[in-house]
Amino acid sequence: MEQIEFNSPLDVINYLESNNGKLIINIAIDAVGHVLAEFDNFMRMRLTGEIAPDGGHIYMGPNENFVATISEMYGSSLCSNYLLSPVSLELVSTIANIRPDLIADVGISSFKIAPIDGVWMLPSFVDNKYYSYRIPFEKMVEHQRDHYRRRMESCQSLPMAKAFSIPFDLEEFLSLDERKTALIHIKDHSSAGGAEAVDPNTYLPALEYLIDTGYKLVFVGREKYPEIFSSLGVINYANSDQASFKNDLILFNNADFSIVGPSGVCQFAEMTGMPFVYLNSWRPLAPTFSPFCVMAPALAKSRTTGKFLSFNEQHTLFNNRGVYFPSEEYEPIKPSCEDILAATQEAIELKENTTEANSDQKKLRAMAPDSTNTYSLSRTSAAFLKRYQNLL
Protein backbone atom coordinates (compact mmCIF):
# COMPACT_ATOMS: atom_id res chain seq x y z
CA MET A 1 0.00 0.00 0.00
CA GLU A 2 1.30 3.48 -0.89
CA GLN A 3 2.81 5.49 1.96
CA ILE A 4 0.61 8.47 2.83
CA GLU A 5 1.68 11.83 4.23
CA PHE A 6 -0.08 12.81 7.46
CA ASN A 7 0.02 16.39 8.69
CA SER A 8 -2.31 16.24 11.69
CA PRO A 9 -4.12 13.84 14.03
CA LEU A 10 -7.24 14.45 11.97
CA ASP A 11 -5.45 13.18 8.85
CA VAL A 12 -4.64 9.97 10.70
CA ILE A 13 -8.20 9.53 11.94
CA ASN A 14 -9.67 10.16 8.48
CA TYR A 15 -7.27 7.67 6.91
CA LEU A 16 -8.04 4.96 9.46
CA GLU A 17 -11.80 5.45 9.06
CA SER A 18 -11.57 5.35 5.25
CA ASN A 19 -9.31 2.29 5.10
CA ASN A 20 -10.75 0.08 7.85
CA GLY A 21 -7.49 0.58 9.71
CA LYS A 22 -6.19 0.70 13.26
CA LEU A 23 -3.50 2.74 14.96
CA ILE A 24 -0.95 0.21 16.25
CA ILE A 25 0.10 1.18 19.77
CA ASN A 26 2.22 0.03 22.73
CA ILE A 27 5.22 -1.49 20.97
CA ALA A 28 8.11 -1.22 23.44
CA ILE A 29 10.63 0.29 21.05
CA ASP A 30 13.67 0.00 23.34
CA ALA A 31 13.62 -3.80 23.79
CA VAL A 32 14.35 -6.10 20.85
CA GLY A 33 12.23 -8.96 22.18
CA HIS A 34 9.22 -6.72 22.62
CA VAL A 35 9.57 -5.11 19.19
CA LEU A 36 9.57 -8.54 17.51
CA ALA A 37 6.87 -10.09 19.69
CA GLU A 38 4.59 -7.07 19.50
CA PHE A 39 4.81 -6.71 15.72
CA ASP A 40 4.09 -10.44 15.61
CA ASN A 41 1.10 -9.83 17.88
CA PHE A 42 -0.16 -7.20 15.43
CA MET A 43 0.19 -9.60 12.50
CA ARG A 44 -1.55 -12.36 14.46
CA MET A 45 -4.48 -10.00 15.08
CA ARG A 46 -4.79 -9.69 11.31
CA LEU A 47 -4.56 -13.46 10.82
CA THR A 48 -7.25 -14.15 13.43
CA GLY A 49 -9.52 -11.42 12.03
CA GLU A 50 -9.48 -9.35 15.21
CA ILE A 51 -8.46 -6.43 13.01
CA ALA A 52 -9.02 -6.21 9.25
CA PRO A 53 -6.47 -8.41 7.41
CA ASP A 54 -6.36 -5.94 4.51
CA GLY A 55 -6.92 -2.76 6.52
CA GLY A 56 -4.80 0.36 6.18
CA HIS A 57 -3.08 0.16 9.57
CA ILE A 58 -0.63 2.74 10.90
CA TYR A 59 2.29 2.51 13.31
CA MET A 60 3.46 5.74 14.97
CA GLY A 61 6.56 5.97 17.15
CA PRO A 62 10.02 7.53 17.55
CA ASN A 63 12.49 7.14 14.69
CA GLU A 64 14.62 4.62 16.58
CA ASN A 65 16.75 1.79 15.29
CA PHE A 66 14.57 -1.30 15.83
CA VAL A 67 11.34 -0.06 14.27
CA ALA A 68 13.12 2.00 11.61
CA THR A 69 14.93 -1.18 10.52
CA ILE A 70 11.70 -3.19 10.50
CA SER A 71 10.10 -0.47 8.37
CA GLU A 72 13.04 -0.62 5.95
CA MET A 73 13.15 -4.42 5.69
CA TYR A 74 9.47 -5.34 5.74
CA GLY A 75 7.81 -2.20 4.46
CA SER A 76 4.12 -2.40 3.63
CA SER A 77 4.15 -6.21 3.79
CA LEU A 78 4.04 -5.77 7.56
CA CYS A 79 2.26 -2.45 8.11
CA SER A 80 0.66 -0.03 5.65
CA ASN A 81 2.28 3.12 7.06
CA TYR A 82 5.01 3.94 9.58
CA LEU A 83 5.12 7.44 11.06
CA LEU A 84 8.47 7.79 12.79
CA SER A 85 9.08 11.15 14.50
CA PRO A 86 10.08 12.59 17.91
CA VAL A 87 6.53 13.80 18.64
CA SER A 88 4.71 10.68 17.46
CA LEU A 89 3.94 9.27 20.90
CA GLU A 90 2.24 12.48 21.98
CA LEU A 91 0.08 12.23 18.85
CA VAL A 92 -0.65 8.58 19.59
CA SER A 93 -1.86 9.45 23.07
CA THR A 94 -4.07 12.24 21.71
CA ILE A 95 -5.67 10.08 19.02
CA ALA A 96 -6.12 7.10 21.31
CA ASN A 97 -7.83 9.16 23.99
CA ILE A 98 -10.15 10.80 21.47
CA ARG A 99 -10.89 7.69 19.39
CA PRO A 100 -10.14 4.51 21.35
CA ASP A 101 -12.20 2.61 18.77
CA LEU A 102 -9.41 3.22 16.23
CA ILE A 103 -6.54 1.70 18.20
CA ALA A 104 -5.10 -1.81 18.35
CA ASP A 105 -3.11 -2.39 21.54
CA VAL A 106 -0.44 -4.95 20.62
CA GLY A 107 1.69 -4.44 23.74
CA ILE A 108 2.61 -7.30 26.08
CA SER A 109 4.58 -5.33 28.69
CA SER A 110 3.42 -3.53 31.83
CA PHE A 111 4.07 -0.12 30.22
CA LYS A 112 1.50 1.58 28.03
CA ILE A 113 1.36 4.87 26.16
CA ALA A 114 -2.37 5.15 25.58
CA PRO A 115 -5.66 4.14 27.22
CA ILE A 116 -6.86 0.60 27.71
CA ASP A 117 -10.51 -0.42 27.45
CA GLY A 118 -11.52 3.14 26.63
CA VAL A 119 -10.38 4.57 29.98
CA TRP A 120 -8.81 8.02 29.63
CA MET A 121 -5.25 7.99 30.98
CA LEU A 122 -2.69 10.76 31.41
CA PRO A 123 0.74 9.40 30.37
CA SER A 124 3.96 10.41 32.08
CA PHE A 125 7.53 10.67 30.84
CA VAL A 126 9.65 7.63 31.76
CA ASP A 127 13.41 7.10 31.43
CA ASN A 128 13.70 10.25 29.34
CA LYS A 129 12.38 8.18 26.47
CA TYR A 130 8.65 7.71 25.99
CA TYR A 131 5.30 8.46 27.51
CA SER A 132 3.83 5.62 29.51
CA TYR A 133 1.97 4.38 32.53
CA ARG A 134 1.90 1.04 34.30
CA ILE A 135 -0.84 -1.55 34.19
CA PRO A 136 -1.45 -4.24 36.85
CA PHE A 137 0.61 -7.43 36.65
CA GLU A 138 -2.51 -9.52 36.03
CA LYS A 139 -3.43 -7.35 33.02
CA MET A 140 0.04 -7.77 31.56
CA VAL A 141 -0.22 -11.57 31.85
CA GLU A 142 -3.64 -11.41 30.18
CA HIS A 143 -2.16 -9.55 27.20
CA GLN A 144 0.70 -12.04 26.92
CA ARG A 145 -1.76 -14.93 27.10
CA ASP A 146 -3.84 -13.34 24.31
CA HIS A 147 -0.73 -13.13 22.14
CA TYR A 148 -0.03 -16.82 22.68
CA ARG A 149 -3.65 -17.64 21.90
CA ARG A 150 -3.29 -15.82 18.59
CA ARG A 151 -0.08 -17.72 17.89
CA MET A 152 -1.89 -20.97 18.64
CA GLU A 153 -4.80 -20.07 16.33
CA SER A 154 -2.45 -19.16 13.49
CA CYS A 155 0.47 -21.48 14.25
CA GLN A 156 0.90 -22.54 10.61
CA SER A 157 1.88 -18.98 9.70
CA LEU A 158 5.17 -17.18 10.30
CA PRO A 159 4.26 -13.63 9.27
CA MET A 160 7.68 -12.13 10.05
CA ALA A 161 9.81 -14.87 8.48
CA LYS A 162 11.35 -13.61 5.26
CA ALA A 163 14.01 -14.84 2.85
CA PHE A 164 16.52 -12.01 3.24
CA SER A 165 19.66 -12.23 1.14
CA ILE A 166 22.96 -12.12 3.02
CA PRO A 167 25.06 -8.99 2.31
CA PHE A 168 28.51 -9.66 0.86
CA ASP A 169 30.37 -8.16 3.87
CA LEU A 170 28.45 -10.33 6.34
CA GLU A 171 28.84 -13.45 4.22
CA GLU A 172 32.58 -12.82 3.89
CA PHE A 173 32.95 -12.20 7.65
CA LEU A 174 31.15 -15.44 8.53
CA SER A 175 32.96 -17.44 5.82
CA LEU A 176 29.69 -19.16 5.06
CA ASP A 177 29.87 -22.44 3.21
CA GLU A 178 27.55 -25.37 2.68
CA ARG A 179 27.41 -26.24 6.37
CA LYS A 180 24.31 -25.63 8.44
CA THR A 181 24.49 -22.65 10.82
CA ALA A 182 23.72 -22.68 14.54
CA LEU A 183 23.43 -19.36 16.38
CA ILE A 184 24.65 -19.39 19.99
CA HIS A 185 23.57 -16.85 22.62
CA ILE A 186 24.30 -16.61 26.32
CA LYS A 187 23.07 -14.29 29.06
CA ASP A 188 26.12 -13.11 30.99
CA HIS A 189 24.19 -11.28 33.72
CA SER A 190 21.01 -11.70 35.72
CA SER A 191 17.86 -10.26 34.18
CA ALA A 192 14.09 -10.33 34.38
CA GLY A 193 14.10 -13.72 32.70
CA GLY A 194 17.29 -15.19 34.06
CA ALA A 195 18.17 -15.64 37.69
CA GLU A 196 21.93 -15.56 37.21
CA ALA A 197 24.64 -15.32 34.56
CA VAL A 198 25.25 -18.55 32.67
CA ASP A 199 28.51 -20.48 32.84
CA PRO A 200 29.74 -20.81 29.21
CA ASN A 201 31.45 -24.09 30.13
CA THR A 202 28.04 -25.72 30.45
CA TYR A 203 27.46 -25.09 26.72
CA LEU A 204 30.54 -26.97 25.56
CA PRO A 205 29.17 -30.54 25.19
CA ALA A 206 26.18 -29.21 23.21
CA LEU A 207 28.43 -27.10 20.97
CA GLU A 208 30.73 -30.06 20.34
CA TYR A 209 27.67 -32.14 19.43
CA LEU A 210 26.51 -29.48 16.95
CA ILE A 211 29.97 -29.33 15.35
CA ASP A 212 30.08 -33.13 15.10
CA THR A 213 26.72 -33.11 13.32
CA GLY A 214 27.87 -30.56 10.73
CA TYR A 215 26.98 -27.13 12.10
CA LYS A 216 29.00 -23.94 11.85
CA LEU A 217 28.62 -21.96 15.11
CA VAL A 218 28.07 -18.19 15.31
CA PHE A 219 27.93 -16.25 18.59
CA VAL A 220 25.02 -13.77 18.56
CA GLY A 221 23.43 -11.21 20.87
CA ARG A 222 25.56 -8.41 22.31
CA GLU A 223 27.06 -10.16 25.33
CA LYS A 224 30.81 -10.52 25.77
CA TYR A 225 32.30 -13.40 23.80
CA PRO A 226 33.36 -16.30 26.08
CA GLU A 227 36.99 -16.96 25.21
CA ILE A 228 36.47 -20.65 25.87
CA PHE A 229 34.30 -20.71 22.71
CA SER A 230 37.31 -19.80 20.56
CA SER A 231 38.74 -23.30 20.99
CA LEU A 232 35.69 -24.59 19.10
CA GLY A 233 35.94 -22.00 16.33
CA VAL A 234 32.71 -20.20 17.29
CA ILE A 235 32.57 -17.02 15.17
CA ASN A 236 32.26 -13.85 17.26
CA TYR A 237 29.60 -11.97 15.32
CA ALA A 238 28.11 -10.40 18.49
CA ASN A 239 31.15 -8.22 19.20
CA SER A 240 32.09 -7.49 15.59
CA ASP A 241 31.46 -4.43 13.46
CA GLN A 242 29.00 -6.56 11.51
CA ALA A 243 26.61 -6.79 14.46
CA SER A 244 23.40 -4.82 13.90
CA PHE A 245 19.69 -5.37 14.29
CA LYS A 246 19.39 -5.59 10.51
CA ASN A 247 22.02 -8.30 10.31
CA ASP A 248 20.43 -10.08 13.29
CA LEU A 249 17.22 -10.36 11.27
CA ILE A 250 19.16 -11.60 8.26
CA LEU A 251 21.13 -14.16 10.29
CA PHE A 252 18.16 -15.69 12.05
CA ASN A 253 16.20 -15.89 8.80
CA ASN A 254 19.07 -17.82 7.20
CA ALA A 255 20.25 -20.02 10.10
CA ASP A 256 19.14 -23.56 10.91
CA PHE A 257 19.28 -23.80 14.70
CA SER A 258 19.91 -21.70 17.82
CA ILE A 259 20.57 -21.88 21.52
CA VAL A 260 19.43 -18.79 23.40
CA GLY A 261 19.49 -17.61 26.98
CA PRO A 262 16.53 -16.09 28.87
CA SER A 263 16.22 -13.05 26.64
CA GLY A 264 14.12 -11.41 23.97
CA VAL A 265 16.62 -12.87 21.51
CA CYS A 266 14.39 -15.97 21.57
CA GLN A 267 11.83 -13.99 19.55
CA PHE A 268 14.13 -14.14 16.52
CA ALA A 269 13.94 -17.93 16.68
CA GLU A 270 10.18 -17.83 17.31
CA MET A 271 9.51 -15.67 14.25
CA THR A 272 11.55 -17.85 11.88
CA GLY A 273 10.26 -21.23 13.02
CA MET A 274 13.74 -22.69 13.53
CA PRO A 275 14.36 -25.37 16.18
CA PHE A 276 15.96 -23.85 19.26
CA VAL A 277 16.87 -24.42 22.88
CA TYR A 278 15.80 -21.91 25.53
CA LEU A 279 18.00 -21.98 28.61
CA ASN A 280 18.08 -20.77 32.19
CA SER A 281 14.70 -19.06 32.49
CA TRP A 282 13.46 -19.22 36.06
CA ARG A 283 9.85 -19.15 34.76
CA PRO A 284 9.25 -22.77 33.64
CA LEU A 285 5.47 -22.26 33.59
CA ALA A 286 5.70 -19.16 31.40
CA PRO A 287 7.45 -20.85 28.46
CA THR A 288 8.25 -19.88 24.90
CA PHE A 289 5.60 -20.70 22.29
CA SER A 290 7.30 -22.51 19.39
CA PRO A 291 6.58 -26.22 18.82
CA PHE A 292 10.26 -26.49 17.86
CA CYS A 293 11.58 -25.16 21.17
CA VAL A 294 12.97 -27.33 23.97
CA MET A 295 13.65 -25.68 27.32
CA ALA A 296 16.00 -26.39 30.18
CA PRO A 297 14.98 -23.92 32.90
CA ALA A 298 16.61 -22.73 36.11
CA LEU A 299 15.17 -24.00 39.39
CA ALA A 300 14.85 -22.37 42.79
CA LYS A 301 16.37 -23.94 45.90
CA SER A 302 15.68 -22.53 49.36
CA ARG A 303 18.80 -21.18 51.05
CA THR A 304 17.16 -21.91 54.42
CA THR A 305 15.88 -25.46 54.01
CA GLY A 306 17.92 -26.68 51.05
CA LYS A 307 14.73 -27.86 49.35
CA PHE A 308 13.78 -27.24 45.73
CA LEU A 309 10.54 -25.46 44.96
CA SER A 310 8.15 -27.46 42.80
CA PHE A 311 7.32 -26.05 39.37
CA ASN A 312 3.99 -24.78 40.69
CA GLU A 313 5.64 -23.23 43.75
CA GLN A 314 8.20 -21.52 41.55
CA HIS A 315 5.41 -20.11 39.39
CA THR A 316 3.66 -18.80 42.50
CA LEU A 317 6.92 -17.23 43.66
CA PHE A 318 7.17 -15.34 40.38
CA ASN A 319 3.56 -14.16 40.56
CA ASN A 320 4.05 -12.94 44.13
CA ARG A 321 7.52 -11.43 43.87
CA GLY A 322 7.76 -10.12 40.32
CA VAL A 323 10.12 -10.71 37.42
CA TYR A 324 13.46 -10.59 39.25
CA PHE A 325 14.66 -13.73 41.00
CA PRO A 326 14.76 -13.36 44.83
CA SER A 327 18.37 -14.54 45.16
CA GLU A 328 18.66 -13.51 48.80
CA GLU A 329 16.23 -16.30 49.72
CA TYR A 330 16.71 -18.84 46.92
CA GLU A 331 19.68 -20.27 45.08
CA PRO A 332 19.18 -20.55 41.32
CA ILE A 333 20.07 -24.01 40.04
CA LYS A 334 21.02 -23.59 36.40
CA PRO A 335 20.87 -26.36 33.78
CA SER A 336 23.97 -28.54 33.67
CA CYS A 337 26.14 -29.61 30.75
CA GLU A 338 24.09 -32.78 30.49
CA ASP A 339 20.80 -30.86 30.60
CA ILE A 340 21.85 -28.53 27.78
CA LEU A 341 23.18 -31.34 25.62
CA ALA A 342 20.00 -33.41 26.05
CA ALA A 343 17.80 -30.39 25.24
CA THR A 344 19.87 -29.68 22.12
CA GLN A 345 19.59 -33.24 20.89
CA GLU A 346 15.83 -33.25 21.49
CA ALA A 347 15.32 -29.91 19.68
CA ILE A 348 17.28 -31.06 16.61
CA GLU A 349 15.20 -34.24 16.51
CA LEU A 350 11.95 -32.24 16.73
CA LYS A 351 12.51 -30.47 13.43
CA GLU A 352 13.19 -33.71 11.62
CA ASN A 353 10.55 -35.81 13.35
CA THR A 354 7.94 -33.95 15.40
CA THR A 355 7.00 -36.34 18.17
CA GLU A 356 4.23 -36.11 20.71
CA ALA A 357 5.15 -34.74 24.11
CA ASN A 358 5.64 -37.45 26.73
CA SER A 359 3.56 -37.77 29.90
CA ASP A 360 5.88 -35.58 32.02
CA GLN A 361 5.91 -32.86 29.38
CA LYS A 362 2.13 -32.98 29.08
CA LYS A 363 1.78 -32.78 32.85
CA LEU A 364 3.93 -29.65 32.96
CA ARG A 365 1.95 -28.10 30.09
CA ALA A 366 -1.29 -28.57 32.04
CA MET A 367 -0.03 -26.52 35.00
CA ALA A 368 -0.70 -22.81 35.59
CA PRO A 369 -3.67 -22.23 33.27
CA ASP A 370 -3.43 -18.56 34.29
CA SER A 371 -0.17 -18.19 32.34
CA THR A 372 0.94 -18.44 28.72
CA ASN A 373 1.52 -22.14 29.44
CA THR A 374 -2.11 -22.67 28.40
CA TYR A 375 -1.32 -21.90 24.75
CA SER A 376 2.32 -22.93 24.46
CA LEU A 377 3.44 -25.63 22.02
CA SER A 378 7.02 -25.74 23.33
CA ARG A 379 8.22 -28.38 25.76
CA THR A 380 10.66 -28.76 28.61
CA SER A 381 13.41 -31.27 27.95
CA ALA A 382 12.26 -34.84 28.58
CA ALA A 383 15.60 -35.68 30.20
CA PHE A 384 15.38 -32.61 32.44
CA LEU A 385 11.88 -33.53 33.63
CA LYS A 386 12.92 -37.12 34.26
CA ARG A 387 15.75 -35.83 36.46
CA TYR A 388 13.42 -33.49 38.39
CA GLN A 389 10.24 -35.57 38.22
CA ASN A 390 9.62 -35.02 41.93
CA LEU A 391 9.03 -31.30 41.24
CA LEU A 392 6.09 -31.95 38.90
C-alpha positions in Angstrom: 0.0 0.0 0.0 1.3 3.5 -0.9 2.8 5.5 2.0 0.6 8.5 2.8 1.7 11.8 4.2 -0.1 12.8 7.5 0.0 16.4 8.7 -2.3 16.2 11.7 -4.1 13.8 14.0 -7.2 14.5 12.0 -5.4 13.2 8.8 -4.6 10.0 10.7 -8.2 9.5 11.9 -9.7 10.2 8.5 -7.3 7.7 6.9 -8.0 5.0 9.5 -11.8 5.4 9.1 -11.6 5.3 5.3 -9.3 2.3 5.1 -10.7 0.1 7.9 -7.5 0.6 9.7 -6.2 0.7 13.3 -3.5 2.7 15.0 -1.0 0.2 16.2 0.1 1.2 19.8 2.2 0.0 22.7 5.2 -1.5 21.0 8.1 -1.2 23.4 10.6 0.3 21.0 13.7 0.0 23.3 13.6 -3.8 23.8 14.4 -6.1 20.9 12.2 -9.0 22.2 9.2 -6.7 22.6 9.6 -5.1 19.2 9.6 -8.5 17.5 6.9 -10.1 19.7 4.6 -7.1 19.5 4.8 -6.7 15.7 4.1 -10.4 15.6 1.1 -9.8 17.9 -0.2 -7.2 15.4 0.2 -9.6 12.5 -1.6 -12.4 14.5 -4.5 -10.0 15.1 -4.8 -9.7 11.3 -4.6 -13.5 10.8 -7.3 -14.2 13.4 -9.5 -11.4 12.0 -9.5 -9.3 15.2 -8.5 -6.4 13.0 -9.0 -6.2 9.3 -6.5 -8.4 7.4 -6.4 -5.9 4.5 -6.9 -2.8 6.5 -4.8 0.4 6.2 -3.1 0.2 9.6 -0.6 2.7 10.9 2.3 2.5 13.3 3.5 5.7 15.0 6.6 6.0 17.1 10.0 7.5 17.5 12.5 7.1 14.7 14.6 4.6 16.6 16.8 1.8 15.3 14.6 -1.3 15.8 11.3 -0.1 14.3 13.1 2.0 11.6 14.9 -1.2 10.5 11.7 -3.2 10.5 10.1 -0.5 8.4 13.0 -0.6 5.9 13.2 -4.4 5.7 9.5 -5.3 5.7 7.8 -2.2 4.5 4.1 -2.4 3.6 4.2 -6.2 3.8 4.0 -5.8 7.6 2.3 -2.5 8.1 0.7 0.0 5.7 2.3 3.1 7.1 5.0 3.9 9.6 5.1 7.4 11.1 8.5 7.8 12.8 9.1 11.1 14.5 10.1 12.6 17.9 6.5 13.8 18.6 4.7 10.7 17.5 3.9 9.3 20.9 2.2 12.5 22.0 0.1 12.2 18.9 -0.7 8.6 19.6 -1.9 9.5 23.1 -4.1 12.2 21.7 -5.7 10.1 19.0 -6.1 7.1 21.3 -7.8 9.2 24.0 -10.1 10.8 21.5 -10.9 7.7 19.4 -10.1 4.5 21.3 -12.2 2.6 18.8 -9.4 3.2 16.2 -6.5 1.7 18.2 -5.1 -1.8 18.4 -3.1 -2.4 21.5 -0.4 -4.9 20.6 1.7 -4.4 23.7 2.6 -7.3 26.1 4.6 -5.3 28.7 3.4 -3.5 31.8 4.1 -0.1 30.2 1.5 1.6 28.0 1.4 4.9 26.2 -2.4 5.2 25.6 -5.7 4.1 27.2 -6.9 0.6 27.7 -10.5 -0.4 27.5 -11.5 3.1 26.6 -10.4 4.6 30.0 -8.8 8.0 29.6 -5.2 8.0 31.0 -2.7 10.8 31.4 0.7 9.4 30.4 4.0 10.4 32.1 7.5 10.7 30.8 9.7 7.6 31.8 13.4 7.1 31.4 13.7 10.3 29.3 12.4 8.2 26.5 8.7 7.7 26.0 5.3 8.5 27.5 3.8 5.6 29.5 2.0 4.4 32.5 1.9 1.0 34.3 -0.8 -1.6 34.2 -1.4 -4.2 36.8 0.6 -7.4 36.7 -2.5 -9.5 36.0 -3.4 -7.4 33.0 0.0 -7.8 31.6 -0.2 -11.6 31.9 -3.6 -11.4 30.2 -2.2 -9.5 27.2 0.7 -12.0 26.9 -1.8 -14.9 27.1 -3.8 -13.3 24.3 -0.7 -13.1 22.1 0.0 -16.8 22.7 -3.7 -17.6 21.9 -3.3 -15.8 18.6 -0.1 -17.7 17.9 -1.9 -21.0 18.6 -4.8 -20.1 16.3 -2.4 -19.2 13.5 0.5 -21.5 14.3 0.9 -22.5 10.6 1.9 -19.0 9.7 5.2 -17.2 10.3 4.3 -13.6 9.3 7.7 -12.1 10.0 9.8 -14.9 8.5 11.4 -13.6 5.3 14.0 -14.8 2.8 16.5 -12.0 3.2 19.7 -12.2 1.1 23.0 -12.1 3.0 25.1 -9.0 2.3 28.5 -9.7 0.9 30.4 -8.2 3.9 28.5 -10.3 6.3 28.8 -13.5 4.2 32.6 -12.8 3.9 33.0 -12.2 7.6 31.2 -15.4 8.5 33.0 -17.4 5.8 29.7 -19.2 5.1 29.9 -22.4 3.2 27.6 -25.4 2.7 27.4 -26.2 6.4 24.3 -25.6 8.4 24.5 -22.7 10.8 23.7 -22.7 14.5 23.4 -19.4 16.4 24.6 -19.4 20.0 23.6 -16.9 22.6 24.3 -16.6 26.3 23.1 -14.3 29.1 26.1 -13.1 31.0 24.2 -11.3 33.7 21.0 -11.7 35.7 17.9 -10.3 34.2 14.1 -10.3 34.4 14.1 -13.7 32.7 17.3 -15.2 34.1 18.2 -15.6 37.7 21.9 -15.6 37.2 24.6 -15.3 34.6 25.2 -18.5 32.7 28.5 -20.5 32.8 29.7 -20.8 29.2 31.5 -24.1 30.1 28.0 -25.7 30.5 27.5 -25.1 26.7 30.5 -27.0 25.6 29.2 -30.5 25.2 26.2 -29.2 23.2 28.4 -27.1 21.0 30.7 -30.1 20.3 27.7 -32.1 19.4 26.5 -29.5 17.0 30.0 -29.3 15.3 30.1 -33.1 15.1 26.7 -33.1 13.3 27.9 -30.6 10.7 27.0 -27.1 12.1 29.0 -23.9 11.9 28.6 -22.0 15.1 28.1 -18.2 15.3 27.9 -16.2 18.6 25.0 -13.8 18.6 23.4 -11.2 20.9 25.6 -8.4 22.3 27.1 -10.2 25.3 30.8 -10.5 25.8 32.3 -13.4 23.8 33.4 -16.3 26.1 37.0 -17.0 25.2 36.5 -20.6 25.9 34.3 -20.7 22.7 37.3 -19.8 20.6 38.7 -23.3 21.0 35.7 -24.6 19.1 35.9 -22.0 16.3 32.7 -20.2 17.3 32.6 -17.0 15.2 32.3 -13.9 17.3 29.6 -12.0 15.3 28.1 -10.4 18.5 31.2 -8.2 19.2 32.1 -7.5 15.6 31.5 -4.4 13.5 29.0 -6.6 11.5 26.6 -6.8 14.5 23.4 -4.8 13.9 19.7 -5.4 14.3 19.4 -5.6 10.5 22.0 -8.3 10.3 20.4 -10.1 13.3 17.2 -10.4 11.3 19.2 -11.6 8.3 21.1 -14.2 10.3 18.2 -15.7 12.1 16.2 -15.9 8.8 19.1 -17.8 7.2 20.3 -20.0 10.1 19.1 -23.6 10.9 19.3 -23.8 14.7 19.9 -21.7 17.8 20.6 -21.9 21.5 19.4 -18.8 23.4 19.5 -17.6 27.0 16.5 -16.1 28.9 16.2 -13.0 26.6 14.1 -11.4 24.0 16.6 -12.9 21.5 14.4 -16.0 21.6 11.8 -14.0 19.6 14.1 -14.1 16.5 13.9 -17.9 16.7 10.2 -17.8 17.3 9.5 -15.7 14.3 11.6 -17.9 11.9 10.3 -21.2 13.0 13.7 -22.7 13.5 14.4 -25.4 16.2 16.0 -23.8 19.3 16.9 -24.4 22.9 15.8 -21.9 25.5 18.0 -22.0 28.6 18.1 -20.8 32.2 14.7 -19.1 32.5 13.5 -19.2 36.1 9.8 -19.1 34.8 9.3 -22.8 33.6 5.5 -22.3 33.6 5.7 -19.2 31.4 7.4 -20.8 28.5 8.2 -19.9 24.9 5.6 -20.7 22.3 7.3 -22.5 19.4 6.6 -26.2 18.8 10.3 -26.5 17.9 11.6 -25.2 21.2 13.0 -27.3 24.0 13.6 -25.7 27.3 16.0 -26.4 30.2 15.0 -23.9 32.9 16.6 -22.7 36.1 15.2 -24.0 39.4 14.8 -22.4 42.8 16.4 -23.9 45.9 15.7 -22.5 49.4 18.8 -21.2 51.0 17.2 -21.9 54.4 15.9 -25.5 54.0 17.9 -26.7 51.1 14.7 -27.9 49.3 13.8 -27.2 45.7 10.5 -25.5 45.0 8.2 -27.5 42.8 7.3 -26.0 39.4 4.0 -24.8 40.7 5.6 -23.2 43.7 8.2 -21.5 41.6 5.4 -20.1 39.4 3.7 -18.8 42.5 6.9 -17.2 43.7 7.2 -15.3 40.4 3.6 -14.2 40.6 4.0 -12.9 44.1 7.5 -11.4 43.9 7.8 -10.1 40.3 10.1 -10.7 37.4 13.5 -10.6 39.2 14.7 -13.7 41.0 14.8 -13.4 44.8 18.4 -14.5 45.2 18.7 -13.5 48.8 16.2 -16.3 49.7 16.7 -18.8 46.9 19.7 -20.3 45.1 19.2 -20.5 41.3 20.1 -24.0 40.0 21.0 -23.6 36.4 20.9 -26.4 33.8 24.0 -28.5 33.7 26.1 -29.6 30.8 24.1 -32.8 30.5 20.8 -30.9 30.6 21.9 -28.5 27.8 23.2 -31.3 25.6 20.0 -33.4 26.0 17.8 -30.4 25.2 19.9 -29.7 22.1 19.6 -33.2 20.9 15.8 -33.2 21.5 15.3 -29.9 19.7 17.3 -31.1 16.6 15.2 -34.2 16.5 11.9 -32.2 16.7 12.5 -30.5 13.4 13.2 -33.7 11.6 10.5 -35.8 13.4 7.9 -34.0 15.4 7.0 -36.3 18.2 4.2 -36.1 20.7 5.2 -34.7 24.1 5.6 -37.5 26.7 3.6 -37.8 29.9 5.9 -35.6 32.0 5.9 -32.9 29.4 2.1 -33.0 29.1 1.8 -32.8 32.8 3.9 -29.6 33.0 2.0 -28.1 30.1 -1.3 -28.6 32.0 0.0 -26.5 35.0 -0.7 -22.8 35.6 -3.7 -22.2 33.3 -3.4 -18.6 34.3 -0.2 -18.2 32.3 0.9 -18.4 28.7 1.5 -22.1 29.4 -2.1 -22.7 28.4 -1.3 -21.9 24.7 2.3 -22.9 24.5 3.4 -25.6 22.0 7.0 -25.7 23.3 8.2 -28.4 25.8 10.7 -28.8 28.6 13.4 -31.3 28.0 12.3 -34.8 28.6 15.6 -35.7 30.2 15.4 -32.6 32.4 11.9 -33.5 33.6 12.9 -37.1 34.3 15.7 -35.8 36.5 13.4 -33.5 38.4 10.2 -35.6 38.2 9.6 -35.0 41.9 9.0 -31.3 41.2 6.1 -31.9 38.9 
